[in-house]
Amino acid sequence: IMTAGAHSLLLLCPAILCPMLEINYIYGESAPLHVSKSVIDTTLSLYKSGPIFLAFILILCSAIIPALKSIELCFINLRDKNKAFKYYAQLCKLLGKWSMADVFVVAILISYFVPTGIKSKGNGYAESILKPGFYFFLAYCIITIIINQYSWRKIKKH
């Protein structure tokens, strides 16, 4: 299980660095618009354009908390019946409350893809394509859910 925790951490890196989604907009005679961003790209765009608080929430929920969660899951499965185990069990409970925040972050990321100036009315076509970052993020979520279930069983035994 510890190696699964380490693997989840390794999956998280490309999940936030690689583009998650590509959206192609084609409107009338104008040149097509292609948008493809990673979590890091979106965070930097938010930071530069003004909503710094949203950029902070995005990086906190998509990188910092998931990384802490993966590290914590590695340690909780190493420790057994000592003070450190109790500390990691409490941390597990605390971080568990943030378990859906990373999914919320993906929703923010997708909503931020809509470029300004694109109107909902008129002749237009939009196409979205899932990119590697999305699949890395999905794999990260699945692995951490499995590890978390195993860890909760271990915590409840103590």
MARLUM-729963 format. One record per atom (N, C-alpha, C, O): residue in one letter; atom name; residue number from 1; z, x, y. Coordinates in Angstrom, 3 decimals, padded with zeros to 6 digits. Layout:
residues N
a/CA/NUM/Z/X/Y
...
//
This chain:
residues 158
i/N/1/000.000/000.828/-001.190
i/CA/1/000.000/000.000/000.000
i/C/1/000.000/000.871/001.252
i/O/1/-000.603/000.512/002.263
m/N/2/000.675/002.011/001.183
m/CA/2/000.672/002.872/002.363
m/C/2/-000.742/003.323/002.704
m/O/2/-001.117/003.369/003.876
t/N/3/-001.531/003.657/001.676
t/CA/3/-002.908/004.072/001.959
t/C/3/-003.714/002.911/002.530
t/O/3/-004.607/003.129/003.349
a/N/4/-003.417/001.688/002.116
a/CA/4/-004.102/000.524/002.694
a/C/4/-003.745/000.397/004.170
a/O/4/-004.598/000.044/004.984
g/N/5/-002.486/000.683/004.524
g/CA/5/-002.080/000.668/005.928
g/C/5/-002.818/001.727/006.729
g/O/5/-003.237/001.479/007.860
a/N/6/-002.977/002.899/006.148
a/CA/6/-003.722/003.967/006.817
a/C/6/-005.198/003.583/006.957
a/O/6/-005.823/003.850/007.983
h/N/7/-005.746/002.954/005.912
h/CA/7/-007.137/002.511/005.986
h/C/7/-007.322/001.451/007.068
h/O/7/-008.344/001.430/007.754
s/N/8/-006.333/000.573/007.220
s/CA/8/-006.456/-000.446/008.265
s/C/8/-006.491/000.217/009.637
s/O/8/-007.213/-000.230/010.528
l/N/9/-005.721/001.269/009.802
l/CA/9/-005.728/002.002/011.066
l/C/9/-007.089/002.680/011.287
l/O/9/-007.598/002.718/012.407
l/N/10/-007.665/003.212/010.208
l/CA/10/-008.987/003.832/010.313
l/C/10/-010.066/002.797/010.629
l/O/10/-011.045/003.115/011.304
l/N/11/-009.899/001.566/010.151
l/CA/11/-010.859/000.506/010.464
l/C/11/-010.720/000.031/011.904
l/O/11/-011.690/-000.414/012.516
l/N/12/-009.520/000.127/012.433
l/CA/12/-009.280/-000.336/013.798
l/C/12/-010.032/000.517/014.826
l/O/12/-010.509/-000.003/015.835
c/N/13/-010.137/001.813/014.570
c/CA/13/-010.816/002.706/015.529
c/C/13/-012.258/002.277/015.793
c/O/13/-012.608/002.042/016.949
p/N/14/-013.113/002.163/014.767
p/CA/14/-014.480/001.715/015.068
p/C/14/-014.525/000.247/015.515
p/O/14/-015.468/-000.162/016.192
a/N/15/-013.517/-000.543/015.141
a/CA/15/-013.498/-001.942/015.577
a/C/15/-013.402/-002.053/017.090
a/O/15/-013.975/-002.966/017.683
i/N/16/-012.684/-001.134/017.718
i/CA/16/-012.575/-001.204/019.174
i/C/16/-013.594/-000.323/019.898
i/O/16/-013.836/-000.500/021.091
l/N/17/-014.187/000.624/019.173
l/CA/17/-015.164/001.522/019.805
l/C/17/-016.611/001.055/019.657
l/O/17/-017.428/001.288/020.548
c/N/18/-016.935/000.401/018.547
c/CA/18/-018.310/-000.053/018.297
c/C/18/-018.533/-001.425/018.936
c/O/18/-017.596/-002.215/019.060
p/N/19/-019.765/-001.704/019.339
p/CA/19/-020.057/-003.041/019.874
p/C/19/-019.745/-004.122/018.833
p/O/19/-019.994/-003.945/017.641
m/N/20/-019.195/-005.244/019.308
m/CA/20/-018.854/-006.360/018.428
m/C/20/-019.945/-007.406/018.380
m/O/20/-020.186/-008.023/017.343
l/N/21/-020.587/-007.596/019.484
l/CA/21/-021.545/-008.689/019.601
l/C/21/-022.635/-008.288/020.575
l/O/21/-022.383/-007.626/021.582
e/N/22/-023.837/-008.698/020.258
e/CA/22/-024.954/-008.495/021.178
e/C/22/-025.495/-009.871/021.523
e/O/22/-025.727/-010.703/020.645
i/N/23/-025.689/-010.093/022.794
i/CA/23/-026.268/-011.365/023.233
i/C/23/-027.531/-011.060/024.017
i/O/23/-027.529/-010.251/024.945
n/N/24/-028.602/-011.721/023.627
n/CA/24/-029.887/-011.574/024.301
n/C/24/-030.208/-012.882/025.010
n/O/24/-030.257/-013.941/024.385
y/N/25/-030.426/-012.801/026.317
y/CA/25/-030.775/-013.970/027.123
y/C/25/-032.226/-013.857/027.546
y/O/25/-032.665/-012.814/028.029
i/N/26/-032.958/-014.929/027.364
i/CA/26/-034.340/-014.989/027.827
i/C/26/-034.468/-016.264/028.653
i/O/26/-034.293/-017.365/028.130
y/N/27/-034.771/-016.119/029.939
y/CA/27/-034.896/-017.255/030.843
y/C/27/-036.228/-017.196/031.564
y/O/27/-036.466/-016.324/032.400
g/N/28/-037.084/-018.134/031.229
g/CA/28/-038.369/-018.271/031.914
g/C/28/-039.166/-016.987/031.928
g/O/28/-039.314/-016.308/030.912
e/N/29/-039.674/-016.672/033.101
e/CA/29/-040.538/-015.509/033.274
e/C/29/-039.760/-014.223/033.561
e/O/29/-040.337/-013.136/033.590
s/N/30/-038.453/-014.354/033.769
s/CA/30/-037.674/-013.161/034.106
s/C/30/-037.523/-012.252/032.885
s/O/30/-037.680/-012.681/031.742
a/N/31/-037.218/-011.007/033.161
a/CA/31/-037.038/-010.022/032.091
a/C/31/-035.833/-010.410/031.235
a/O/31/-034.829/-010.891/031.761
p/N/32/-035.924/-010.208/029.935
p/CA/32/-034.774/-010.545/029.068
p/C/32/-033.552/-009.692/029.409
p/O/32/-033.675/-008.549/029.849
l/N/33/-032.404/-010.260/029.201
l/CA/33/-031.154/-009.575/029.476
l/C/33/-030.440/-009.340/028.149
l/O/33/-030.213/-010.279/027.387
h/N/34/-030.090/-008.095/027.876
h/CA/34/-029.403/-007.721/026.638
h/C/34/-027.994/-007.248/026.995
h/O/34/-027.823/-006.362/027.832
v/N/35/-026.998/-007.841/026.359
v/CA/35/-025.614/-007.468/026.592
v/C/35/-024.989/-007.117/025.252
v/O/35/-025.018/-007.922/024.321
s/N/36/-024.430/-005.932/025.153
s/CA/36/-023.749/-005.496/023.932
s/C/36/-022.598/-004.593/024.350
s/O/36/-022.802/-003.524/024.927
k/N/37/-021.362/-005.054/024.041
k/CA/37/-020.196/-004.291/024.466
k/C/37/-019.168/-004.193/023.349
k/O/37/-019.060/-005.060/022.482
s/N/38/-018.424/-003.105/023.411
s/CA/38/-017.279/-002.935/022.513
s/C/38/-016.027/-003.411/023.245
s/O/38/-016.086/-003.767/024.422
v/N/39/-014.914/-003.417/022.555
v/CA/39/-013.642/-003.776/023.186
v/C/39/-013.332/-002.792/024.313
v/O/39/-012.890/-003.195/025.389
i/N/40/-013.560/-001.520/024.071
i/CA/40/-013.297/-000.500/025.091
i/C/40/-014.218/-000.698/026.298
i/O/40/-013.765/-000.624/027.440
d/N/41/-015.514/-000.951/026.050
d/CA/41/-016.453/-001.200/027.156
d/C/41/-016.005/-002.399/027.992
d/O/41/-016.032/-002.358/029.222
t/N/42/-015.595/-003.462/027.305
t/CA/42/-015.163/-004.665/028.007
t/C/42/-013.893/-004.405/028.802
t/O/42/-013.756/-004.869/029.934
t/N/43/-012.961/-003.660/028.208
t/CA/43/-011.728/-003.318/028.916
t/C/43/-012.033/-002.522/030.182
t/O/43/-011.474/-002.796/031.245
l/N/44/-012.915/-001.542/030.065
l/CA/44/-013.287/-000.738/031.241
l/C/44/-013.985/-001.587/032.295
l/O/44/-013.744/-001.411/033.490
s/N/45/-014.846/-002.505/031.868
s/CA/45/-015.526/-003.400/032.822
s/C/45/-014.525/-004.283/033.544
s/O/45/-014.613/-004.474/034.757
l/N/46/-013.569/-004.822/032.793
l/CA/46/-012.538/-005.651/033.412
l/C/46/-011.685/-004.833/034.375
l/O/46/-011.331/-005.309/035.454
y/N/47/-011.364/-003.631/033.993
y/CA/47/-010.550/-002.762/034.844
y/C/47/-011.270/-002.446/036.158
y/O/47/-010.666/-002.459/037.230
k/N/48/-012.579/-002.160/036.052
k/CA/48/-013.360/-001.800/037.238
k/C/48/-013.662/-003.004/038.122
k/O/48/-013.758/-002.867/039.341
s/N/49/-013.814/-004.189/037.518
s/CA/49/-014.226/-005.356/038.301
s/C/49/-013.063/-006.116/038.921
s/O/49/-013.287/-007.026/039.719
g/N/50/-011.846/-005.773/038.582
g/CA/50/-010.744/-006.405/039.282
g/C/50/-009.629/-006.992/038.446
g/O/50/-008.467/-006.709/038.737
p/N/51/-009.902/-007.797/037.419
p/CA/51/-008.769/-008.385/036.689
p/C/51/-008.079/-007.347/035.792
p/O/51/-008.234/-007.361/034.571
i/N/52/-007.320/-006.454/036.424
i/CA/52/-006.666/-005.362/035.709
i/C/52/-005.676/-005.894/034.678
i/O/52/-005.536/-005.328/033.594
f/N/53/-004.986/-006.991/035.024
f/CA/53/-004.029/-007.581/034.092
f/C/53/-004.734/-008.005/032.794
f/O/53/-004.203/-007.797/031.703
l/N/54/-005.925/-008.598/032.916
l/CA/54/-006.680/-009.013/031.735
l/C/54/-007.134/-007.798/030.927
l/O/54/-007.144/-007.839/029.696
a/N/55/-007.507/-006.724/031.612
a/CA/55/-007.880/-005.488/030.922
a/C/55/-006.690/-004.942/030.141
a/O/55/-006.837/-004.495/029.004
f/N/56/-005.511/-004.980/030.758
f/CA/56/-004.293/-004.518/030.090
f/C/56/-003.987/-005.366/028.850
f/O/56/-003.682/-004.828/027.785
i/N/57/-004.069/-006.683/028.993
i/CA/57/-003.817/-007.583/027.852
i/C/57/-004.830/-007.320/026.741
i/O/57/-004.469/-007.293/025.564
l/N/58/-006.077/-007.131/027.107
l/CA/58/-007.130/-006.877/026.121
l/C/58/-006.842/-005.613/025.321
l/O/58/-006.915/-005.637/024.092
i/N/59/-006.517/-004.510/025.991
i/CA/59/-006.267/-003.259/025.273
i/C/59/-004.943/-003.307/024.521
i/O/59/-004.817/-002.720/023.447
l/N/60/-003.965/-003.997/025.077
l/CA/60/-002.673/-004.145/024.401
l/C/60/-002.835/-004.906/023.084
l/O/60/-002.350/-004.471/022.039
c/N/61/-003.519/-006.042/023.150
c/CA/61/-003.629/-006.907/021.964
c/C/61/-004.705/-006.466/020.978
c/O/61/-004.645/-006.821/019.800
s/N/62/-005.680/-005.704/021.437
s/CA/62/-006.745/-005.309/020.519
s/C/62/-006.595/-003.898/019.982
s/O/62/-007.222/-003.560/018.978
a/N/63/-005.781/-003.058/020.623
a/CA/63/-005.651/-001.675/020.167
a/C/63/-004.201/-001.263/019.942
a/O/63/-003.853/-000.786/018.862
i/N/64/-003.363/-001.441/020.940
i/CA/64/-002.002/-000.903/020.858
i/C/64/-001.156/-001.652/019.824
i/O/64/-000.585/-001.032/018.927
i/N/65/-001.075/-002.974/019.944
i/CA/65/-000.262/-003.745/018.986
i/C/65/-000.814/-003.637/017.569
i/O/65/-000.034/-003.412/016.644
p/N/66/-002.138/-003.789/017.350
p/CA/66/-002.635/-003.615/015.978
p/C/66/-002.376/-002.209/015.412
p/O/66/-002.092/-002.069/014.223
a/N/67/-002.472/-001.175/016.251
a/CA/67/-002.191/000.184/015.773
a/C/67/-000.727/000.316/015.377
a/O/67/-000.411/000.878/014.328
l/N/68/000.168/-000.205/016.219
l/CA/68/001.590/-000.189/015.872
l/C/68/001.857/-000.966/014.584
l/O/68/002.664/-000.556/013.749
k/N/69/001.174/-002.082/014.444
k/CA/69/001.331/-002.907/013.247
k/C/69/000.898/-002.139/011.993
k/O/69/001.582/-002.190/010.970
s/N/70/-000.213/-001.443/012.065
s/CA/70/-000.693/-000.666/010.917
s/C/70/000.251/000.475/010.575
s/O/70/000.540/000.721/009.404
i/N/71/000.727/001.167/011.594
i/CA/71/001.667/002.280/011.374
i/C/71/002.955/001.754/010.774
i/O/71/003.499/002.335/009.835
e/N/72/003.438/000.648/011.325
e/CA/72/004.672/000.035/010.818
e/C/72/004.520/-000.394/009.363
e/O/72/005.444/-000.222/008.568
l/N/73/003.368/-000.950/009.008
l/CA/73/003.149/-001.374/007.621
l/C/73/003.111/-000.180/006.668
l/O/73/003.509/-000.298/005.509
c/N/74/002.636/000.962/007.151
c/CA/74/002.689/002.179/006.322
c/C/74/004.135/002.565/006.032
c/O/74/004.499/002.842/004.889
f/N/75/004.953/002.578/007.083
f/CA/75/006.337/003.021/006.932
f/C/75/007.209/002.040/006.165
f/O/75/008.088/002.453/005.408
i/N/76/006.979/000.760/006.349
i/CA/76/007.844/-000.211/005.670
i/C/76/007.651/-000.143/004.161
i/O/76/008.560/-000.477/003.402
n/N/77/006.495/000.279/003.734
n/CA/77/006.253/000.391/002.304
n/C/77/006.667/001.751/001.743
n/O/77/006.633/001.958/000.530
l/N/78/007.055/002.674/002.614
l/CA/78/007.585/003.961/002.172
l/C/78/009.098/003.915/002.016
l/O/78/009.660/004.506/001.094
r/N/79/009.741/003.209/002.922
r/CA/79/011.196/003.184/002.980
r/C/79/011.761/002.183/001.979
r/O/79/011.111/001.206/001.604
d/N/80/012.994/002.460/001.559
d/CA/80/013.640/001.534/000.641
d/C/80/015.152/001.602/000.810
d/O/80/015.764/002.657/000.640
k/N/81/015.742/000.462/001.146
k/CA/81/017.196/000.287/001.192
k/C/81/017.926/001.320/002.062
k/O/81/018.910/001.914/001.621
n/N/82/017.460/001.530/003.261
n/CA/82/018.192/002.383/004.188
n/C/82/018.055/001.825/005.602
n/O/82/017.412/000.795/005.806
k/N/83/018.654/002.497/006.568
k/CA/83/018.632/002.002/007.944
k/C/83/017.213/001.935/008.492
k/O/83/016.871/001.006/009.225
a/N/84/016.397/002.902/008.145
a/CA/84/015.016/002.912/008.629
a/C/84/014.258/001.699/008.112
a/O/84/013.444/001.115/008.827
f/N/85/014.530/001.322/006.866
f/CA/85/013.865/000.141/006.301
f/C/85/014.216/-001.099/007.115
f/O/85/013.343/-001.913/007.413
k/N/86/015.493/-001.246/007.475
k/CA/86/015.919/-002.411/008.264
k/C/86/015.258/-002.411/009.638
k/O/86/014.877/-003.463/010.152
y/N/87/015.125/-001.227/010.228
y/CA/87/014.456/-001.111/011.526
y/C/87/012.992/-001.551/011.412
y/O/87/012.508/-002.326/012.237
y/N/88/012.299/-001.060/010.397
y/CA/88/010.890/-001.422/010.220
y/C/88/010.731/-002.890/009.860
y/O/88/009.730/-003.507/010.225
a/N/89/011.697/-003.458/009.154
a/CA/89/011.653/-004.883/008.835
a/C/89/011.762/-005.712/010.121
a/O/89/011.058/-006.709/010.279
q/N/90/012.640/-005.301/011.033
q/CA/90/012.771/-005.999/012.316
q/C/90/011.493/-005.842/013.147
q/O/90/011.040/-006.788/013.791
l/N/91/010.929/-004.649/013.122
l/CA/91/009.682/-004.412/013.841
l/C/91/008.564/-005.272/013.268
l/O/91/007.727/-005.793/014.006
c/N/92/008.557/-005.414/011.954
c/CA/92/007.557/-006.242/011.278
c/C/92/007.662/-007.689/011.754
c/O/92/006.646/-008.338/012.002
k/N/93/008.882/-008.193/011.881
k/CA/93/009.083/-009.562/012.374
k/C/93/008.591/-009.699/013.809
k/O/93/007.945/-010.687/014.160
l/N/94/008.899/-008.706/014.632
l/CA/94/008.486/-008.746/016.034
l/C/94/006.962/-008.713/016.168
l/O/94/006.380/-009.527/016.884
l/N/95/006.323/-007.773/015.478
l/CA/95/004.870/-007.651/015.577
l/C/95/004.149/-008.809/014.892
l/O/95/003.016/-009.135/015.245
g/N/96/004.802/-009.425/013.918
g/CA/96/004.206/-010.573/013.237
g/C/96/003.938/-011.723/014.190
g/O/96/003.017/-012.512/013.976
k/N/97/004.733/-011.819/015.232
k/CA/97/004.539/-012.872/016.220
k/C/97/003.271/-012.662/017.037
k/O/97/002.767/-013.596/017.661
w/N/98/002.769/-011.460/017.033
w/CA/98/001.543/-011.136/017.753
w/C/98/000.319/-011.146/016.845
w/O/98/-000.750/-010.688/017.247
s/N/99/000.457/-011.657/015.639
s/CA/99/-000.608/-011.520/014.643
s/C/99/-001.911/-012.214/015.016
s/O/99/-002.976/-011.776/014.582
m/N/100/-001.862/-013.268/015.798
m/CA/100/-003.095/-013.939/016.200
m/C/100/-003.609/-013.473/017.557
m/O/100/-004.668/-013.917/018.001
a/N/101/-002.885/-012.600/018.210
a/CA/101/-003.308/-012.130/019.532
a/C/101/-004.626/-011.365/019.454
a/O/101/-005.441/-011.443/020.373
d/N/102/-004.841/-010.627/018.364
d/CA/102/-006.086/-009.880/018.250
d/C/102/-007.290/-010.814/018.127
d/O/102/-008.372/-010.491/018.617
v/N/103/-007.116/-011.957/017.485
v/CA/103/-008.195/-012.942/017.396
v/C/103/-008.454/-013.542/018.783
v/O/103/-009.604/-013.781/019.154
f/N/104/-007.390/-013.781/019.540
f/CA/104/-007.521/-014.265/020.906
f/C/104/-008.311/-013.275/021.750
f/O/104/-009.123/-013.672/022.586
v/N/105/-008.078/-012.011/021.534
v/CA/105/-008.783/-010.968/022.274
v/C/105/-010.279/-011.028/022.005
v/O/105/-011.078/-010.851/022.924
v/N/106/-010.667/-011.273/020.767
v/CA/106/-012.094/-011.382/020.449
v/C/106/-012.699/-012.567/021.200
v/O/106/-013.838/-012.493/021.659
a/N/107/-011.947/-013.652/021.326
a/CA/107/-012.430/-014.803/022.092
a/C/107/-012.642/-014.432/023.556
a/O/107/-013.638/-014.832/024.158
i/N/108/-011.714/-013.671/024.131
i/CA/108/-011.875/-013.203/025.514
i/C/108/-013.109/-012.316/025.619
i/O/108/-013.902/-012.440/026.552
l/N/109/-013.256/-011.427/024.656
l/CA/109/-014.396/-010.513/024.647
l/C/109/-015.705/-011.285/024.653
l/O/109/-016.613/-010.971/025.423
i/N/110/-015.803/-012.292/023.796
i/CA/110/-017.039/-013.070/023.700
i/C/110/-017.289/-013.842/024.992
i/O/110/-018.425/-013.906/025.461
s/N/111/-016.239/-014.429/025.575
s/CA/111/-016.430/-015.179/026.818
s/C/111/-016.820/-014.263/027.971
s/O/111/-017.497/-014.700/028.902
y/N/112/-016.411/-013.025/027.925
y/CA/112/-016.751/-012.087/028.991
y/C/112/-018.209/-011.636/028.917
y/O/112/-018.734/-011.062/029.871
f/N/113/-018.852/-011.896/027.794
f/CA/113/-020.244/-011.504/027.631
f/C/113/-021.188/-012.301/028.513
f/O/113/-022.267/-011.810/028.846
v/N/114/-020.816/-013.519/028.904
v/CA/114/-021.712/-014.347/029.698
v/C/114/-021.862/-013.707/031.070
v/O/114/-020.915/-013.691/031.856
p/N/115/-023.041/-013.183/031.360
p/CA/115/-023.218/-012.492/032.634
p/C/115/-023.225/-013.468/033.809
p/O/115/-023.585/-014.636/033.661
t/N/116/-022.828/-012.978/034.960
t/CA/116/-022.859/-013.809/036.154
t/C/116/-024.302/-014.049/036.563
t/O/116/-025.165/-013.195/036.356
g/N/117/-024.557/-015.190/037.135
g/CA/117/-025.908/-015.511/037.574
g/C/117/-026.696/-016.300/036.549
g/O/117/-027.746/-016.850/036.883
i/N/118/-026.231/-016.377/035.318
i/CA/118/-026.924/-017.167/034.306
i/C/118/-026.424/-018.598/034.436
i/O/118/-025.223/-018.850/034.340
k/N/119/-027.320/-019.514/034.649
k/CA/119/-026.935/-020.907/034.827
k/C/119/-027.108/-021.654/033.516
k/O/119/-027.957/-021.309/032.695
s/N/120/-026.301/-022.670/033.335
s/CA/120/-026.364/-023.429/032.093
s/C/120/-027.569/-024.361/032.062
s/O/120/-027.986/-024.786/030.985
k/N/121/-028.134/-024.686/033.220
k/CA/121/-029.295/-025.574/033.274
k/C/121/-030.569/-024.748/033.325
k/O/121/-030.561/-023.601/033.770
g/N/122/-031.652/-025.336/032.868
g/CA/122/-032.949/-024.674/032.968
g/C/122/-033.460/-024.242/031.611
g/O/122/-032.793/-024.388/030.587
n/N/123/-034.656/-023.710/031.639
n/CA/123/-035.284/-023.227/030.415
n/C/123/-034.702/-021.873/030.070
n/O/123/-034.752/-020.933/030.863
g/N/124/-034.168/-021.795/028.911
g/CA/124/-033.582/-020.524/028.522
g/C/124/-033.282/-020.486/027.036
g/O/124/-033.258/-021.506/026.348
y/N/125/-033.060/-019.291/026.580
y/CA/125/-032.789/-019.067/025.175
y/C/125/-031.759/-017.945/025.083
y/O/125/-031.887/-016.914/025.743
a/N/126/-030.765/-018.153/024.280
a/CA/126/-029.759/-017.108/024.063
a/C/126/-029.608/-016.887/022.563
a/O/126/-029.574/-017.836/021.779
e/N/127/-029.521/-015.648/022.192
e/CA/127/-029.373/-015.285/020.785
e/C/127/-028.197/-014.318/020.666
e/O/127/-028.094/-013.364/021.437
s/N/128/-027.321/-014.560/019.710
s/CA/128/-026.198/-013.641/019.503
s/C/128/-026.313/-012.992/018.133
s/O/128/-026.706/-013.625/017.153
i/N/129/-025.965/-011.730/018.092
i/CA/129/-026.048/-010.937/016.862
i/C/129/-024.715/-010.222/016.668
i/O/129/-024.248/-009.521/017.565
l/N/130/-024.110/-010.396/015.511
l/CA/130/-022.869/-009.683/015.214
l/C/130/-023.177/-008.219/014.979
l/O/130/-024.121/-007.872/014.269
k/N/131/-022.374/-007.373/015.578
k/CA/131/-022.574/-005.926/015.482
k/C/131/-021.474/-005.305/014.617
k/O/131/-020.529/-006.002/014.248
p/N/132/-021.570/-004.013/014.285
p/CA/132/-020.607/-003.374/013.381
p/C/132/-019.141/-003.496/013.787
p/O/132/-018.275/-003.605/012.919
g/N/133/-018.846/-003.479/015.078
g/CA/133/-017.464/-003.591/015.534
g/C/133/-016.798/-004.865/015.037
g/O/133/-015.613/-004.866/014.704
f/N/134/-017.569/-005.951/014.990
f/CA/134/-017.032/-007.223/014.494
f/C/134/-016.631/-007.104/013.039
f/O/134/-015.562/-007.576/012.655
y/N/135/-017.464/-006.483/012.221
y/CA/135/-017.186/-006.359/010.791
y/C/135/-016.013/-005.409/010.522
y/O/135/-015.217/-005.641/009.612
f/N/136/-015.915/-004.351/011.311
f/CA/136/-014.744/-003.469/011.189
f/C/136/-013.472/-004.230/011.564
f/O/136/-012.440/-004.087/010.908
f/N/137/-013.551/-005.033/012.617
f/CA/137/-012.403/-005.821/013.052
f/C/137/-012.015/-006.846/011.980
f/O/137/-010.833/-007.041/011.696
l/N/138/-013.013/-007.490/011.395
l/CA/138/-012.760/-008.457/010.324
l/C/138/-012.090/-007.785/009.128
l/O/138/-011.130/-008.318/008.573
a/N/139/-012.591/-006.625/008.735
a/CA/139/-011.993/-005.884/007.612
a/C/139/-010.565/-005.476/007.948
a/O/139/-009.679/-005.560/007.098
y/N/140/-010.336/-005.031/009.189
y/CA/140/-008.981/-004.683/009.620
y/C/140/-008.051/-005.893/009.471
y/O/140/-006.961/-005.770/008.912
c/N/141/-008.472/-007.045/009.962
c/CA/141/-007.637/-008.259/009.897
c/C/141/-007.319/-008.640/008.457
c/O/141/-006.173/-008.966/008.148
i/N/142/-008.306/-008.605/007.576
i/CA/142/-008.093/-008.984/006.167
i/C/142/-007.124/-008.023/005.492
i/O/142/-006.206/-008.454/004.794
i/N/143/-007.322/-006.730/005.694
i/CA/143/-006.440/-005.742/005.056
i/C/143/-005.007/-005.877/005.574
i/O/143/-004.063/-005.817/004.787
t/N/144/-004.831/-006.057/006.873
t/CA/144/-003.469/-006.169/007.388
t/C/144/-002.796/-007.466/006.942
t/O/144/-001.579/-007.491/006.757
i/N/145/-003.555/-008.529/006.769
i/CA/145/-002.972/-009.771/006.246
i/C/145/-002.465/-009.549/004.820
i/O/145/-001.360/-009.974/004.480
i/N/146/-003.258/-008.894/003.998
i/CA/146/-002.858/-008.623/002.606
i/C/146/-001.624/-007.722/002.571
i/O/146/-000.676/-008.000/001.838
i/N/147/-001.633/-006.653/003.354
i/CA/147/-000.492/-005.732/003.378
i/C/147/000.754/-006.442/003.912
i/O/147/001.861/-006.242/003.411
n/N/148/000.554/-007.266/004.925
n/CA/148/001.679/-007.986/005.514
n/C/148/002.323/-008.928/004.494
n/O/148/003.548/-009.035/004.439
q/N/149/001.515/-009.604/003.696
q/CA/149/002.054/-010.496/002.665
q/C/149/002.867/-009.716/001.640
q/O/149/003.950/-010.142/001.238
y/N/150/002.343/-008.583/001.226
y/CA/150/003.059/-007.732/000.278
y/C/150/004.373/-007.236/000.889
y/O/150/005.411/-007.220/000.228
s/N/151/004.310/-006.834/002.156
s/CA/151/005.490/-006.306/002.832
s/C/151/006.568/-007.373/002.991
s/O/151/007.754/-007.086/002.827
w/N/152/006.162/-008.603/003.309
w/CA/152/007.153/-009.680/003.459
w/C/152/007.875/-009.944/002.149
w/O/152/009.074/-010.222/002.140
r/N/153/007.150/-009.857/001.047
r/CA/153/007.811/-010.016/-000.274
r/C/153/008.840/-008.912/-000.488
r/O/153/009.930/-009.164/-001.001
k/N/154/008.493/-007.696/-000.095
k/CA/154/009.401/-006.563/-000.239
k/C/154/010.622/-006.729/000.664
k/O/154/011.741/-006.419/000.256
i/N/155/010.412/-007.215/001.883
i/CA/155/011.512/-007.429/002.818
i/C/155/012.457/-008.508/002.281
i/O/155/013.675/-008.349/002.350
k/N/156/011.918/-009.579/001.760
k/CA/156/012.738/-010.686/001.270
k/C/156/013.570/-010.296/000.062
k/O/156/014.618/-010.897/-000.176
k/N/157/013.132/-009.302/-000.712
k/CA/157/013.913/-008.838/-001.863
k/C/157/015.173/-008.119/-001.434
k/O/157/016.156/-008.091/-002.175
h/N/158/015.156/-007.535/-000.239
h/CA/158/016.312/-006.747/000.222
h/C/158/017.256/-007.585/000.984
h/O/158/018.284/-007.091/001.448
//
